[in-house]
Amino acid sequence: MIPLSTRMRPRSLDEFYGQGHFLRKNSLLYNAIKNHSFESAVFFGPPGTGKTTLARIIAAEMDADFTEINASTTGIKELKELIAHSKDKFYSLEKKQTYVYIDEFHRWNKLQQDSLLNALEEGVLRFIGSTTENPYFAVNNAVLSRVGNIFEFKHLSEGDIYSLLKRTLHDERGLKAYDIQYDDDALHLLASMTSGDARVALDRLGFMADNMEKDAVIDKALVQEAMQRQTQYYDKSEDRYNLLSALQKSVRGSDPDAAIHYLARLIEGGADELMVGRRLMVMASEDIGMAYPQAISIVESCVEASRKIGFPEARIPLAQATILLASCPKSNAANEAYNRAASDIATKRINDVPDHLKDTHYKGAADRGLGEGYLYPHAYGGWVDQQYLPDSLHKAGVKYYNPTENGSEIGFKRYLEEIDALRKK
């Protein structure tokens, strides 16, 4: 049987869900596709976000030949044959272009990726590569320079997935013939538990539809059974936000027992590692900050580990990160410093960057007197007294960062106090 996610794959731009940050009506990409001026691109992002679907829609809209290959199973030999066939099409009377979609493009080595270059330069081939890796690290610069368009796909929002699920229940290609009864809250719950992956959401819905008792209703209990995850703590749609708030406030209050309790309620209630991880990384800078600067690196590593290993084991690095944050000394001085600086920018008339701090790495900068008088601190043992703030703020004696004496921050505070003392002399 064809999976529900395959049956419901969008066939046109109007049916496509998500990625509104680059694809929406009258956006540049939307118009490029509609105007048949789209050329090549790299799509990157997590699974189930529409990379393959959009590539197929583009090929259909462009009325071009479309070939889909996977870099893990296709080598240079097959690619050269494809390029030769594309040349025949391009230089024939048809002058028809070929789009090749290469999934998992990052799996090709430099030599394999470079085999595309001539075809891209000549225009005989249009290329769409998809990858779950950052293309600026995983794709050769030579390929990126010829492709030009790089689009980051993000996890679908809960609202997008909910809309997709609801449409599927009433669509001829989907589950309309089943005439399934459902609780709206259950669809929201399913949407929230699938980590922004439309494929997982649809296939879990299909699994329930194919195996539920006749006249049964899709409710929270059925979603819980289908997802094999507990959901008892999400009684209302706002519960997860209350739990996230309680988690952060417990961490801020240095209560590891309360923090781990709310983490467990979130996870057992169906929160995914991305939702929890984002909040933990925010806490590392907002609430711990300079009191323990290493916290952000450790927490980021824990969150990344949780995403790689998945549940149920993902709870372990998330628990480690939570207890670390709750047990750390606290400081919000960095966050407050930024807030004060942003407030000044929004409300005050501020002078330009002082001339001696301006960039001098271009012809003519010296003739304008830029950089003149700048003192290189390393030539003076690491610090030398000179003005850095714009004139108006310098004259007002503005001070944004007020370090605490908590944890590591006391060391930074003492260093800055020594600098202030030298400056006053």
Secondary structure, DSSP 4 states (H G I P E B T S, - for coil): ---HHHHT---SGGG--S-TTT-STTSHHHHHHHTT----EEEE--TTSSHHHHHHHHHHHHT-EEEEEETTT--HHHHHHHHHHHHHHHHSSS---EEEEEETGGGS-HHHHHTTHHHHHHTSEEEEEEESS-HHHHS-HHHHHHH-EEEE--PPPHHHHHHHHHHHHT-TTTTGGG--EE-HHHHHHHHHTTTT-HHHHHHHHHHHHHHSPTT-EE-HHHHHHHHTS--TT--STTHHHHHHHHHHHHHHTT-HHHHHHHHHHHHHTT--HHHHHHHHHHHIIIIIGGGSTTHHHHHHHHHHHHHHH-TTTTHHHHHHHHHHHHHS----HHHHHHHHHHHHHHHS--PPPPGGGS---STTTGGGTTTTT---GGGGTS------S-HHHHHTT-------SSTTHHHHHHHHHHHHHHHH-
